[in-house]
Amino acid sequence: MPTYYLACDLGADSGRLMLGTLDAGKLSLEELHRFPNGPVKTSGALHWNLDGLFNELKIGLKKAAAKSLPLASISSDSWGVDYVLYDERGLPMLPVWSYRDSRTASGVENVQANIEWPAIYAETGIQFMALNTIYQLAAEPPERLAAAKQLLLIGDAFNFYCSGVARNEVSNASTTQLYNPQTQTWSKKIFTALKLRPEMFAPLCAGGTKLGPMKKNLAQETGLAQIEVIATCSHDTGAAVAAVPADGADWAYLSSGTWSLMGVEAAVPVINEQSRALGFTNEIGYGGSVRLLKNIIGLWIVQECRRAWAKTGEKYDYATLEKIAAEAPPFVSLINPDDARFLSPENMPNKIAEFCTETGQPVPANHAAYVRCIYESLALFYRVTLRKLERLTGKKIGQLHIVGGGSQATTLNQCAANALKIPVLAGPTECTAIGNILVQAITLGHLESHTAARAVVRNSFELKTFTPENTAQWDAAAARFEKLLS
């Protein structure tokens, strides 16, 4: 008999409720409800519309109920680092800040005044990014933190909304730069240095934890049974990596979407001076594995260009952007995707033009040239990152699995294969929802192991292979690109 699961998959650009059907060793997905997301600008500050997102989830749950299927469970996942504070009544304290808000600059200063960076990295193994939860909390007004009874990360807040049970699942907790992956607890040293109250942080739980039945009032309102709510990997990248359809040991992954997260699975954290200098992160994956990775700005740059062009009346779908990028002349201009200017929204084409002018390169001549510039620059940054991974682990990487929405970006994926000079296997697209669902299936005993779950992915979804081309040209471009990183 088939089994049915719901995955609430929340991205920083959009959200969706997915129905997963596991039948005879194969998984199929159906999108029940998709809704837009993005930071809302209020009085110059960037927030998330939490109530709006909860309402969208309810709409999706009603659509699920209308199917009259014997659903087994539900779980939510989200982007990392952002959080919801709750008051004494258990109600969210608004606003819910976006990690892209500029307030984090003051948080960095506040943290640096209390604890040195090497000590933070030694405790957490997380690369420095001003958007991390540690800096967001340090930017909060003290009176707001004092009034907060509880903190939950976004995906965990949605699991709490469904179940009434408050837990921070470790894959998401590990993104905060407040979690110690060696002790597998919140960092007492950092909490003490920053005067954070440990009791404010909801308890930790492992990926694959049953939280309990759906709240009765939510089930009644949506027409669902009180299905099991499970904390799978509540960080979307953790869920995506759990579903990477890899076999063997010589592979790396790239979770490609708004962010590009490139890394390998490791048995234990890699926290030393070299990993700190190279800017690598140790996040927790399913089964206690370590996602040794680097966060790279990804398709966000393309998304922001697309938004800017739409405001002038020139609207593109992503398929058209792919087509025009493939036809544009190669290697005219390159950018450093890691440049801080590209992190914030608004006027992205202007920022690219400024970077090119400052580095003595031609400003992209048209929209096709902009997208080509972004794709080639991302692929070359992937190359730099992969070489660092190989140095850090002492292992040669033989293939790259690209999963997530970016696995559909055929021009970018071919650029990646060319730059890396190894085969790239692209797909599945909905890897985050797939990982979410498969961990539910393992937790409920419907799949015997993580290995079996990855076999299901290979049996269920077609992968596209990209083989390296024109590698000499890419070697020359890489030499140009690396000068932009200094």
C-alpha positions as a LaTeX table, in Angstrom:
\begin{tabular}{lrrr}
\hline
Residue & $x$ (\AA) & $y$ (\AA) & $z$ (\AA) \\
\hline
Met1 & 0.00 & 0.00 & 0.00 \\
Pro2 & 1.31 & 3.51 & $-0.75$ \\
Thr3 & 2.05 & 5.86 & 2.13 \\
Tyr4 & 1.47 & 9.62 & 2.04 \\
Tyr5 & 3.36 & 12.47 & 3.69 \\
Leu6 & 3.22 & 16.27 & 3.73 \\
Ala7 & 6.29 & 18.51 & 3.54 \\
Cys8 & 6.06 & 22.22 & 4.26 \\
Asp9 & 9.14 & 23.55 & 2.45 \\
Leu10 & 9.84 & 27.22 & 3.15 \\
Gly11 & 12.36 & 29.11 & 1.08 \\
Ala12 & 13.41 & 32.73 & 1.35 \\
Asp13 & 11.88 & 33.34 & $-2.10$ \\
Ser14 & 8.82 & 31.05 & $-2.01$ \\
Gly15 & 7.13 & 28.35 & 0.02 \\
Arg16 & 5.20 & 25.24 & $-0.89$ \\
Leu17 & 3.26 & 22.37 & 0.64 \\
Met18 & 4.19 & 19.12 & $-1.06$ \\
Leu19 & 2.46 & 15.75 & $-1.02$ \\
Gly20 & 4.82 & 12.79 & $-1.15$ \\
Thr21 & 3.69 & 9.30 & $-2.11$ \\
Leu22 & 5.99 & 6.36 & $-1.38$ \\
Asp23 & 4.96 & 3.25 & $-3.27$ \\
Ala24 & 6.95 & 0.13 & $-4.22$ \\
Gly25 & 10.32 & 1.77 & $-3.60$ \\
Lys26 & 9.55 & 4.90 & $-5.59$ \\
Leu27 & 8.65 & 8.40 & $-4.46$ \\
Ser28 & 6.41 & 10.81 & $-6.34$ \\
Leu29 & 5.71 & 14.43 & $-5.47$ \\
Glu30 & 2.73 & 16.68 & $-5.99$ \\
Glu31 & 2.75 & 20.39 & $-5.28$ \\
Leu32 & $-0.45$ & 21.14 & $-3.39$ \\
His33 & 0.11 & 24.81 & $-2.72$ \\
Arg34 & 2.83 & 27.30 & $-3.66$ \\
Phe35 & 3.05 & 30.83 & $-2.33$ \\
Pro36 & 5.46 & 33.75 & $-2.64$ \\
Asn37 & 7.79 & 34.75 & 0.15 \\
Gly38 & 10.36 & 37.45 & 0.65 \\
Pro39 & 11.33 & 40.09 & 3.19 \\
Val40 & 8.74 & 42.81 & 3.74 \\
Lys41 & 10.14 & 46.31 & 4.02 \\
Thr42 & 8.56 & 48.29 & 6.86 \\
Ser43 & 9.97 & 51.67 & 7.87 \\
Gly44 & 13.22 & 50.78 & 6.13 \\
Ala45 & 13.60 & 47.43 & 7.94 \\
Leu46 & 13.28 & 43.91 & 6.49 \\
His47 & 10.89 & 41.50 & 8.21 \\
Trp48 & 9.14 & 38.21 & 7.42 \\
Asn49 & 5.34 & 38.12 & 7.25 \\
Leu50 & 4.98 & 35.26 & 9.71 \\
Asp51 & 1.20 & 35.44 & 10.02 \\
Gly52 & 0.90 & 35.46 & 6.24 \\
Leu53 & 3.08 & 32.37 & 5.97 \\
Phe54 & 1.07 & 30.54 & 8.63 \\
Asn55 & $-2.11$ & 31.38 & 6.71 \\
Glu56 & $-0.59$ & 30.06 & 3.48 \\
Leu57 & 0.25 & 26.81 & 5.25 \\
Lys58 & $-3.36$ & 26.50 & 6.40 \\
Ile59 & $-4.57$ & 27.00 & 2.83 \\
Gly60 & $-2.25$ & 24.18 & 1.78 \\
Leu61 & $-3.45$ & 21.92 & 4.59 \\
Lys62 & $-7.06$ & 22.43 & 3.50 \\
Lys63 & $-6.08$ & 21.40 & $-0.03$ \\
Ala64 & $-4.40$ & 18.31 & 1.42 \\
Ala65 & $-7.51$ & 17.42 & 3.40 \\
Ala66 & $-9.62$ & 17.72 & 0.25 \\
Lys67 & $-7.72$ & 14.79 & $-1.24$ \\
Ser68 & $-9.08$ & 12.45 & 1.48 \\
Leu69 & $-5.84$ & 10.44 & 1.67 \\
Pro70 & $-4.61$ & 8.50 & 4.72 \\
Leu71 & $-1.77$ & 10.92 & 5.46 \\
Ala72 & 0.94 & 9.59 & 7.77 \\
Ser73 & 2.75 & 12.74 & 8.89 \\
Ile74 & 3.95 & 16.27 & 8.21 \\
Ser75 & 7.20 & 18.13 & 8.74 \\
Ser76 & 8.47 & 21.64 & 7.99 \\
Asp77 & 11.85 & 22.90 & 6.84 \\
Ser78 & 13.16 & 26.41 & 6.17 \\
Trp79 & 16.19 & 28.55 & 5.51 \\
Gly80 & 18.54 & 28.86 & 8.47 \\
Val81 & 19.62 & 31.56 & 10.96 \\
Asp82 & 16.31 & 33.46 & 11.28 \\
Tyr83 & 14.16 & 32.95 & 14.36 \\
Val84 & 10.87 & 33.71 & 16.10 \\
Leu85 & 10.72 & 34.99 & 19.67 \\
Tyr86 & 7.68 & 34.05 & 21.76 \\
Asp87 & 6.23 & 35.86 & 24.75 \\
Glu88 & 4.90 & 34.45 & 28.03 \\
Arg89 & 1.58 & 33.59 & 26.37 \\
Gly90 & 3.32 & 31.54 & 23.68 \\
Leu91 & 2.55 & 34.11 & 20.97 \\
Pro92 & 5.11 & 35.30 & 18.41 \\
Met93 & 6.75 & 38.62 & 19.20 \\
Leu94 & 6.74 & 40.71 & 16.05 \\
Pro95 & 8.67 & 41.65 & 14.04 \\
Val96 & 10.36 & 38.51 & 12.79 \\
Trp97 & 13.54 & 39.93 & 11.33 \\
Ser98 & 15.09 & 38.97 & 8.01 \\
Tyr99 & 18.77 & 38.06 & 7.97 \\
Arg100 & 19.21 & 40.56 & 5.12 \\
Asp101 & 18.38 & 43.54 & 7.34 \\
Ser102 & 21.29 & 45.90 & 7.90 \\
Arg103 & 20.89 & 45.80 & 11.70 \\
Thr104 & 23.33 & 42.88 & 11.82 \\
Ala105 & 26.27 & 45.30 & 11.45 \\
Ser106 & 25.67 & 46.56 & 14.98 \\
Gly107 & 25.32 & 42.97 & 16.15 \\
Val108 & 28.77 & 42.14 & 14.81 \\
Glu109 & 30.25 & 45.04 & 16.77 \\
Asn110 & 28.45 & 43.97 & 19.95 \\
Val111 & 29.67 & 40.38 & 19.67 \\
Gln112 & 33.26 & 41.38 & 18.90 \\
Ala113 & 33.29 & 43.51 & 22.04 \\
Asn114 & 32.54 & 40.44 & 24.17 \\
Ile115 & 34.19 & 37.42 & 22.54 \\
Glu116 & 36.95 & 37.05 & 19.96 \\
Trp117 & 36.33 & 35.51 & 16.56 \\
Pro118 & 38.77 & 32.56 & 16.96 \\
Ala119 & 36.93 & 31.54 & 20.13 \\
Ile120 & 33.56 & 31.69 & 18.35 \\
Tyr121 & 34.82 & 29.50 & 15.53 \\
Ala122 & 36.45 & 27.03 & 17.91 \\
Glu123 & 33.10 & 26.66 & 19.68 \\
Thr124 & 30.85 & 26.43 & 16.64 \\
Gly125 & 32.87 & 25.63 & 13.50 \\
Ile126 & 30.67 & 28.09 & 11.56 \\
Gln127 & 32.09 & 30.53 & 9.02 \\
Phe128 & 31.75 & 34.24 & 9.68 \\
Met129 & 28.66 & 35.75 & 8.12 \\
Ala130 & 27.12 & 38.91 & 9.54 \\
Leu131 & 23.66 & 37.41 & 9.01 \\
Asn132 & 24.20 & 34.54 & 11.49 \\
Thr133 & 21.83 & 34.27 & 14.43 \\
Ile134 & 24.56 & 35.17 & 16.92 \\
Tyr135 & 24.86 & 38.65 & 15.39 \\
Gln136 & 21.12 & 39.08 & 14.94 \\
Leu137 & 20.52 & 38.43 & 18.63 \\
Ala138 & 23.32 & 40.83 & 19.55 \\
Ala139 & 21.45 & 43.51 & 17.57 \\
Glu140 & 18.20 & 42.96 & 19.48 \\
Pro141 & 17.10 & 45.52 & 22.08 \\
Pro142 & 17.91 & 44.00 & 25.51 \\
Glu143 & 14.36 & 44.62 & 26.73 \\
Arg144 & 12.92 & 42.56 & 23.84 \\
Leu145 & 15.19 & 39.63 & 24.67 \\
Ala146 & 14.33 & 39.98 & 28.35 \\
Ala147 & 10.62 & 39.71 & 27.50 \\
Ala148 & 11.11 & 36.64 & 25.29 \\
Lys149 & 10.25 & 33.33 & 26.89 \\
Gln150 & 11.31 & 31.16 & 23.97 \\
Leu151 & 13.22 & 31.18 & 20.68 \\
Leu152 & 12.53 & 28.87 & 17.75 \\
Leu153 & 14.15 & 28.86 & 14.33 \\
Ile154 & 11.78 & 29.32 & 11.40 \\
Gly155 & 11.26 & 25.68 & 10.36 \\
Asp156 & 10.94 & 24.69 & 14.01 \\
Ala157 & 8.41 & 27.47 & 14.57 \\
Phe158 & 6.24 & 25.89 & 11.86 \\
Asn159 & 6.56 & 22.47 & 13.49 \\
Phe160 & 5.53 & 24.14 & 16.77 \\
Tyr161 & 2.58 & 25.77 & 15.00 \\
Cys162 & 1.45 & 22.32 & 13.86 \\
Ser163 & 2.15 & 20.31 & 17.02 \\
Gly164 & 2.35 & 22.67 & 19.99 \\
Val165 & 5.71 & 21.07 & 20.87 \\
Ala166 & 8.69 & 23.44 & 20.88 \\
Arg167 & 12.00 & 21.92 & 19.78 \\
Asn168 & 14.96 & 23.28 & 17.82 \\
Glu169 & 16.13 & 20.48 & 15.53 \\
Val170 & 19.92 & 20.25 & 15.37 \\
Ser171 & 20.39 & 20.79 & 11.62 \\
Asn172 & 18.81 & 24.21 & 11.99 \\
Ala173 & 20.34 & 24.94 & 15.38 \\
Ser174 & 23.77 & 24.33 & 13.91 \\
Thr175 & 23.35 & 27.30 & 11.53 \\
Thr176 & 23.02 & 29.80 & 14.38 \\
Gln177 & 26.70 & 30.01 & 15.43 \\
Leu178 & 25.42 & 29.27 & 18.94 \\
Tyr179 & 25.62 & 25.46 & 18.75 \\
Asn180 & 28.70 & 23.40 & 19.58 \\
Pro181 & 28.88 & 20.40 & 17.19 \\
Gln182 & 31.53 & 18.72 & 19.32 \\
Thr183 & 29.52 & 18.69 & 22.56 \\
Gln184 & 26.24 & 18.55 & 20.58 \\
Thr185 & 24.72 & 21.21 & 22.82 \\
Trp186 & 24.12 & 24.94 & 22.78 \\
Ser187 & 27.42 & 26.69 & 23.49 \\
Lys188 & 27.64 & 27.62 & 27.17 \\
Lys189 & 30.75 & 29.69 & 26.48 \\
Ile190 & 29.01 & 31.89 & 23.92 \\
Phe191 & 25.81 & 32.16 & 25.95 \\
Thr192 & 27.86 & 33.34 & 28.94 \\
Ala193 & 29.93 & 35.83 & 26.92 \\
Leu194 & 26.84 & 37.38 & 25.32 \\
Lys195 & 24.62 & 37.10 & 28.41 \\
Leu196 & 22.06 & 34.98 & 26.58 \\
Arg197 & 19.58 & 33.09 & 28.75 \\
Pro198 & 19.82 & 29.33 & 28.05 \\
Glu199 & 16.18 & 28.83 & 29.06 \\
Met200 & 15.10 & 31.11 & 26.19 \\
Phe201 & 16.27 & 28.53 & 23.63 \\
Ala202 & 13.82 & 25.70 & 23.07 \\
Pro203 & 15.40 & 22.26 & 23.71 \\
Leu204 & 17.32 & 20.54 & 20.94 \\
Cys205 & 16.17 & 17.40 & 19.19 \\
Ala206 & 17.69 & 15.11 & 16.58 \\
Gly207 & 16.47 & 14.96 & 13.01 \\
Gly208 & 13.80 & 12.28 & 12.83 \\
Thr209 & 12.05 & 13.08 & 16.13 \\
Lys210 & 8.31 & 12.54 & 16.55 \\
Leu211 & 6.85 & 15.68 & 18.11 \\
Gly212 & 3.33 & 14.34 & 18.53 \\
Pro213 & $-0.05$ & 14.66 & 16.81 \\
Met214 & $-1.18$ & 17.78 & 14.98 \\
Lys215 & $-2.96$ & 20.22 & 17.29 \\
Lys216 & $-6.63$ & 19.43 & 17.51 \\
Asn217 & $-7.80$ & 22.95 & 16.63 \\
Leu218 & $-5.56$ & 23.11 & 13.53 \\
Ala219 & $-6.69$ & 19.66 & 12.40 \\
Gln220 & $-10.35$ & 20.63 & 12.82 \\
Glu221 & $-9.92$ & 23.97 & 11.03 \\
Thr222 & $-8.20$ & 22.39 & 8.03 \\
Gly223 & $-10.20$ & 19.16 & 7.90 \\
Leu224 & $-7.20$ & 16.89 & 8.52 \\
Ala225 & $-6.83$ & 14.04 & 10.96 \\
Gln226 & $-4.40$ & 14.61 & 13.83 \\
Ile227 & $-1.48$ & 13.27 & 11.82 \\
Glu228 & 2.00 & 12.87 & 13.32 \\
Val229 & 4.22 & 15.96 & 13.29 \\
Ile230 & 7.90 & 15.09 & 12.83 \\
Ala231 & 11.04 & 17.18 & 13.16 \\
Thr232 & 13.02 & 15.89 & 10.18 \\
Cys233 & 15.85 & 18.21 & 9.12 \\
Ser234 & 14.26 & 21.58 & 9.74 \\
His235 & 17.09 & 23.33 & 7.89 \\
Asp236 & 16.34 & 23.13 & 4.18 \\
Thr237 & 19.93 & 22.35 & 3.20 \\
Gly238 & 20.05 & 19.56 & 5.76 \\
Ala239 & 16.93 & 18.07 & 4.18 \\
Ala240 & 18.31 & 18.54 & 0.66 \\
Val241 & 21.61 & 16.84 & 1.47 \\
Ala242 & 19.74 & 13.94 & 3.08 \\
Ala243 & 18.19 & 13.33 & $-0.35$ \\
Val244 & 21.35 & 13.65 & $-2.48$ \\
Pro245 & 21.17 & 10.54 & $-4.73$ \\
Ala246 & 24.85 & 9.72 & $-4.29$ \\
Asp247 & 26.57 & 6.37 & $-4.03$ \\
Gly248 & 30.19 & 5.81 & $-3.08$ \\
Ala249 & 32.51 & 8.24 & $-1.29$ \\
Asp250 & 34.18 & 10.61 & $-3.78$ \\
Trp251 & 31.33 & 13.07 & $-4.23$ \\
Ala252 & 30.50 & 16.58 & $-3.15$ \\
Tyr253 & 27.12 & 18.29 & $-3.21$ \\
Leu254 & 25.90 & 21.71 & $-4.22$ \\
Ser255 & 22.49 & 22.72 & $-2.94$ \\
Ser256 & 21.71 & 25.33 & $-5.56$ \\
Gly257 & 19.04 & 27.94 & $-5.04$ \\
Thr258 & 18.93 & 31.44 & $-3.57$ \\
Trp259 & 22.11 & 30.30 & $-1.83$ \\
Ser260 & 24.66 & 27.86 & $-3.19$ \\
Leu261 & 25.94 & 25.56 & $-0.46$ \\
Met262 & 28.86 & 23.38 & $-1.49$ \\
Gly263 & 30.28 & 20.69 & 0.72 \\
Val264 & 30.85 & 17.07 & 1.64 \\
Glu265 & 29.47 & 14.76 & 4.29 \\
Ala266 & 31.91 & 14.15 & 7.14 \\
Ala267 & 31.75 & 11.84 & 10.13 \\
Val268 & 33.05 & 14.44 & 12.60 \\
Pro269 & 33.41 & 18.24 & 12.64 \\
Val270 & 36.51 & 19.75 & 11.01 \\
Ile271 & 37.38 & 22.70 & 13.24 \\
Asn272 & 40.95 & 23.96 & 13.04 \\
Glu273 & 42.94 & 26.99 & 11.93 \\
Gln274 & 42.86 & 25.90 & 8.30 \\
Ser275 & 39.09 & 25.44 & 8.16 \\
Arg276 & 38.65 & 28.81 & 9.89 \\
Ala277 & 41.00 & 30.55 & 7.44 \\
Leu278 & 39.27 & 28.94 & 4.45 \\
Gly279 & 35.83 & 29.97 & 5.73 \\
Phe280 & 34.22 & 26.54 & 6.07 \\
Thr281 & 31.17 & 25.69 & 8.11 \\
Asn282 & 30.29 & 22.57 & 10.11 \\
Glu283 & 26.52 & 22.12 & 10.08 \\
Ile284 & 24.71 & 19.00 & 11.23 \\
Gly285 & 23.10 & 16.63 & 8.76 \\
Tyr286 & 20.73 & 13.73 & 9.11 \\
Gly287 & 21.87 & 10.92 & 11.38 \\
Gly288 & 24.40 & 13.14 & 13.15 \\
Ser289 & 26.56 & 13.53 & 10.05 \\
Val290 & 28.45 & 16.78 & 9.53 \\
Arg291 & 27.85 & 18.97 & 6.50 \\
Leu292 & 31.30 & 20.46 & 5.94 \\
Leu293 & 30.42 & 23.24 & 3.54 \\
Lys294 & 30.77 & 26.80 & 2.40 \\
Asn295 & 27.85 & 29.20 & 2.00 \\
Ile296 & 28.04 & 30.96 & $-1.35$ \\
Ile297 & 25.64 & 33.57 & $-2.65$ \\
Gly298 & 23.83 & 31.72 & $-5.41$ \\
Leu299 & 20.92 & 32.47 & $-7.71$ \\
Trp300 & 19.98 & 35.37 & $-5.42$ \\
Ile301 & 22.04 & 37.61 & $-7.73$ \\
Val302 & 20.03 & 36.47 & $-10.76$ \\
Gln303 & 16.76 & 36.75 & $-8.81$ \\
Glu304 & 17.53 & 40.34 & $-7.85$ \\
Cys305 & 18.48 & 41.28 & $-11.42$ \\
Arg306 & 15.21 & 39.76 & $-12.60$ \\
Arg307 & 13.27 & 41.82 & $-10.04$ \\
Ala308 & 15.08 & 45.01 & $-11.07$ \\
Trp309 & 14.38 & 44.43 & $-14.77$ \\
Ala310 & 10.71 & 43.62 & $-14.04$ \\
Lys311 & 10.33 & 47.07 & $-12.45$ \\
Thr312 & 11.27 & 48.62 & $-15.78$ \\
Gly313 & 8.71 & 46.48 & $-17.60$ \\
Glu314 & 11.08 & 43.81 & $-18.88$ \\
Lys315 & 9.90 & 40.56 & $-17.34$ \\
Tyr316 & 11.77 & 37.28 & $-17.83$ \\
Asp317 & 10.98 & 33.76 & $-16.79$ \\
Tyr318 & 13.95 & 31.65 & $-15.75$ \\
Ala319 & 13.84 & 29.55 & $-18.94$ \\
Thr320 & 14.35 & 32.69 & $-21.00$ \\
Leu321 & 17.23 & 33.82 & $-18.82$ \\
Glu322 & 18.83 & 30.41 & $-19.35$ \\
Lys323 & 18.47 & 30.74 & $-23.12$ \\
Ile324 & 19.89 & 34.24 & $-23.42$ \\
Ala325 & 22.79 & 33.45 & $-21.08$ \\
Ala326 & 23.79 & 30.47 & $-23.22$ \\
Glu327 & 23.87 & 32.68 & $-26.32$ \\
Ala328 & 25.90 & 35.53 & $-24.79$ \\
Pro329 & 29.66 & 35.83 & $-25.45$ \\
Pro330 & 31.75 & 34.05 & $-22.78$ \\
Phe331 & 34.21 & 35.52 & $-20.28$ \\
Val332 & 33.61 & 39.20 & $-21.02$ \\
Ser333 & 33.24 & 40.24 & $-17.37$ \\
Leu334 & 33.48 & 38.42 & $-14.04$ \\
Ile335 & 32.46 & 39.33 & $-10.49$ \\
Asn336 & 33.38 & 38.04 & $-7.06$ \\
Pro337 & 30.09 & 36.62 & $-5.73$ \\
Asp338 & 31.54 & 36.82 & $-2.21$ \\
Asp339 & 31.76 & 40.62 & $-2.35$ \\
Ala340 & 29.59 & 42.02 & 0.45 \\
Arg341 & 27.72 & 44.39 & $-1.88$ \\
Phe342 & 25.88 & 41.47 & $-3.49$ \\
Leu343 & 24.32 & 40.31 & $-0.22$ \\
Ser344 & 21.74 & 43.07 & 0.09 \\
Pro345 & 18.70 & 43.54 & $-2.18$ \\
Glu346 & 17.89 & 46.31 & $-4.66$ \\
Asn347 & 19.74 & 47.61 & $-7.72$ \\
Met348 & 21.67 & 44.38 & $-8.32$ \\
Pro349 & 22.50 & 45.25 & $-11.97$ \\
Asn350 & 23.98 & 48.55 & $-10.74$ \\
Lys351 & 26.11 & 46.69 & $-8.20$ \\
Ile352 & 27.44 & 44.36 & $-10.89$ \\
Ala353 & 28.21 & 47.35 & $-13.12$ \\
Glu354 & 30.03 & 49.08 & $-10.25$ \\
Phe355 & 32.14 & 46.00 & $-9.55$ \\
Cys356 & 33.11 & 45.67 & $-13.22$ \\
Thr357 & 34.04 & 49.36 & $-13.45$ \\
Glu358 & 36.10 & 49.20 & $-10.25$ \\
Thr359 & 38.03 & 46.16 & $-11.53$ \\
Gly360 & 38.67 & 47.54 & $-15.01$ \\
Gln361 & 36.25 & 45.24 & $-16.86$ \\
Pro362 & 33.52 & 46.06 & $-19.38$ \\
Val363 & 30.10 & 46.66 & $-17.90$ \\
Pro364 & 27.77 & 43.91 & $-19.24$ \\
Ala365 & 26.26 & 45.19 & $-22.49$ \\
Asn366 & 22.77 & 43.74 & $-22.04$ \\
His367 & 20.68 & 41.49 & $-19.84$ \\
Ala368 & 22.08 & 38.34 & $-21.46$ \\
Ala369 & 25.61 & 39.50 & $-20.65$ \\
Tyr370 & 24.64 & 40.14 & $-17.02$ \\
Val371 & 23.29 & 36.61 & $-16.57$ \\
Arg372 & 26.30 & 35.09 & $-18.35$ \\
Cys373 & 28.62 & 37.07 & $-16.07$ \\
Ile374 & 26.80 & 35.79 & $-12.98$ \\
Tyr375 & 26.78 & 32.16 & $-14.13$ \\
Glu376 & 30.46 & 32.09 & $-15.07$ \\
Ser377 & 31.45 & 33.83 & $-11.83$ \\
Leu378 & 29.45 & 31.38 & $-9.72$ \\
Ala379 & 30.98 & 28.40 & $-11.54$ \\
Leu380 & 34.49 & 29.75 & $-11.00$ \\
Phe381 & 33.73 & 30.35 & $-7.34$ \\
Tyr382 & 32.56 & 26.74 & $-7.12$ \\
Arg383 & 35.95 & 25.72 & $-8.53$ \\
Val384 & 37.83 & 27.72 & $-5.88$ \\
Thr385 & 35.62 & 26.26 & $-3.15$ \\
Leu386 & 36.01 & 22.66 & $-4.35$ \\
Arg387 & 39.80 & 22.96 & $-4.39$ \\
Lys388 & 39.70 & 24.25 & $-0.81$ \\
Leu389 & 37.47 & 21.33 & 0.19 \\
Glu390 & 39.98 & 18.90 & $-1.29$ \\
Arg391 & 42.83 & 20.55 & 0.63 \\
Leu392 & 40.85 & 20.52 & 3.84 \\
Thr393 & 39.77 & 16.86 & 3.62 \\
Gly394 & 42.81 & 15.46 & 1.81 \\
Lys395 & 40.46 & 13.73 & $-0.63$ \\
Lys396 & 40.04 & 14.09 & $-4.39$ \\
Ile397 & 36.44 & 14.78 & $-5.39$ \\
Gly398 & 35.35 & 12.91 & $-8.50$ \\
Gln399 & 31.84 & 14.21 & $-9.09$ \\
Leu400 & 29.46 & 16.93 & $-7.99$ \\
His401 & 25.75 & 16.45 & $-7.28$ \\
Ile402 & 23.74 & 19.62 & $-7.85$ \\
Val403 & 20.31 & 19.53 & $-6.22$ \\
Gly404 & 17.55 & 22.04 & $-5.66$ \\
Gly405 & 16.00 & 24.62 & $-7.94$ \\
Gly406 & 19.36 & 25.46 & $-9.48$ \\
Ser407 & 19.64 & 21.93 & $-10.85$ \\
Gln408 & 17.35 & 23.18 & $-13.65$ \\
Ala409 & 19.83 & 25.91 & $-14.63$ \\
Thr410 & 21.41 & 23.95 & $-17.48$ \\
Thr411 & 23.74 & 26.75 & $-18.59$ \\
Leu412 & 25.03 & 27.25 & $-15.06$ \\
Asn413 & 25.43 & 23.51 & $-14.53$ \\
Gln414 & 27.43 & 23.14 & $-17.75$ \\
Cys415 & 29.58 & 26.07 & $-16.64$ \\
Ala416 & 30.14 & 24.26 & $-13.32$ \\
Ala417 & 31.26 & 21.05 & $-15.04$ \\
Asn418 & 33.60 & 23.04 & $-17.28$ \\
Ala419 & 35.10 & 25.00 & $-14.41$ \\
Leu420 & 35.48 & 22.03 & $-12.04$ \\
Lys421 & 36.66 & 19.61 & $-14.75$ \\
Ile422 & 34.59 & 16.78 & $-13.24$ \\
Pro423 & 31.15 & 15.36 & $-14.11$ \\
Val424 & 28.16 & 17.18 & $-12.66$ \\
Leu425 & 24.95 & 15.26 & $-11.93$ \\
Ala426 & 21.95 & 17.57 & $-11.70$ \\
Gly427 & 18.73 & 16.72 & $-9.90$ \\
Pro428 & 16.33 & 16.27 & $-8.33$ \\
Thr429 & 14.90 & 19.77 & $-8.27$ \\
Glu430 & 12.72 & 19.38 & $-5.17$ \\
Cys431 & 15.46 & 17.76 & $-3.13$ \\
Thr432 & 14.56 & 19.65 & 0.04 \\
Ala433 & 10.98 & 18.36 & 0.04 \\
Ile434 & 12.23 & 14.90 & $-0.92$ \\
Gly435 & 14.66 & 14.80 & 2.00 \\
Asn436 & 11.98 & 16.07 & 4.35 \\
Ile437 & 9.60 & 13.31 & 3.24 \\
Leu438 & 12.17 & 10.51 & 3.26 \\
Val439 & 13.27 & 11.31 & 6.81 \\
Gln440 & 9.61 & 11.12 & 7.82 \\
Ala441 & 9.43 & 7.70 & 6.17 \\
Ile442 & 12.55 & 6.49 & 8.00 \\
Thr443 & 11.25 & 7.86 & 11.32 \\
Leu444 & 7.96 & 5.99 & 10.92 \\
Gly445 & 9.71 & 2.76 & 9.91 \\
His446 & 8.54 & 2.86 & 6.30 \\
Leu447 & 12.16 & 2.87 & 5.07 \\
Glu448 & 14.84 & 0.89 & 6.82 \\
Ser449 & 17.77 & 3.30 & 6.52 \\
His450 & 19.25 & 6.44 & 5.03 \\
Thr451 & 21.02 & 4.29 & 2.44 \\
Ala452 & 17.67 & 2.85 & 1.40 \\
Ala453 & 16.22 & 6.36 & 1.19 \\
Arg454 & 18.96 & 7.51 & $-1.20$ \\
Ala455 & 18.31 & 4.44 & $-3.34$ \\
Val456 & 14.66 & 5.53 & $-3.54$ \\
Val457 & 15.78 & 8.90 & $-4.91$ \\
Arg458 & 17.94 & 7.24 & $-7.59$ \\
Asn459 & 15.03 & 4.98 & $-8.55$ \\
Ser460 & 12.49 & 7.78 & $-8.67$ \\
Phe461 & 14.02 & 10.80 & $-10.37$ \\
Glu462 & 15.98 & 11.30 & $-13.57$ \\
Leu463 & 19.40 & 12.90 & $-13.23$ \\
Lys464 & 21.08 & 14.91 & $-15.97$ \\
Thr465 & 24.84 & 14.52 & $-16.40$ \\
Phe466 & 27.07 & 17.38 & $-17.58$ \\
Thr467 & 30.59 & 16.50 & $-18.73$ \\
Pro468 & 33.45 & 19.03 & $-18.85$ \\
Glu469 & 34.03 & 21.01 & $-22.05$ \\
Asn470 & 36.50 & 23.73 & $-23.14$ \\
Thr471 & 38.56 & 23.24 & $-19.98$ \\
Ala472 & 41.58 & 25.21 & $-21.28$ \\
Gln473 & 39.42 & 28.32 & $-21.68$ \\
Trp474 & 38.06 & 27.84 & $-18.19$ \\
Asp475 & 41.57 & 27.46 & $-16.76$ \\
Ala476 & 42.47 & 30.83 & $-18.29$ \\
Ala477 & 39.29 & 32.41 & $-16.93$ \\
Ala478 & 40.04 & 30.95 & $-13.50$ \\
Ala479 & 43.39 & 32.75 & $-13.42$ \\
Arg480 & 41.57 & 36.05 & $-14.14$ \\
Phe481 & 38.87 & 35.27 & $-11.59$ \\
Glu482 & 41.22 & 34.52 & $-8.71$ \\
Lys483 & 42.75 & 38.00 & $-9.01$ \\
Leu484 & 39.28 & 39.41 & $-8.23$ \\
Leu485 & 39.15 & 37.55 & $-4.90$ \\
Ser486 & 42.07 & 39.35 & $-3.27$ \\
\hline
\end{tabular}
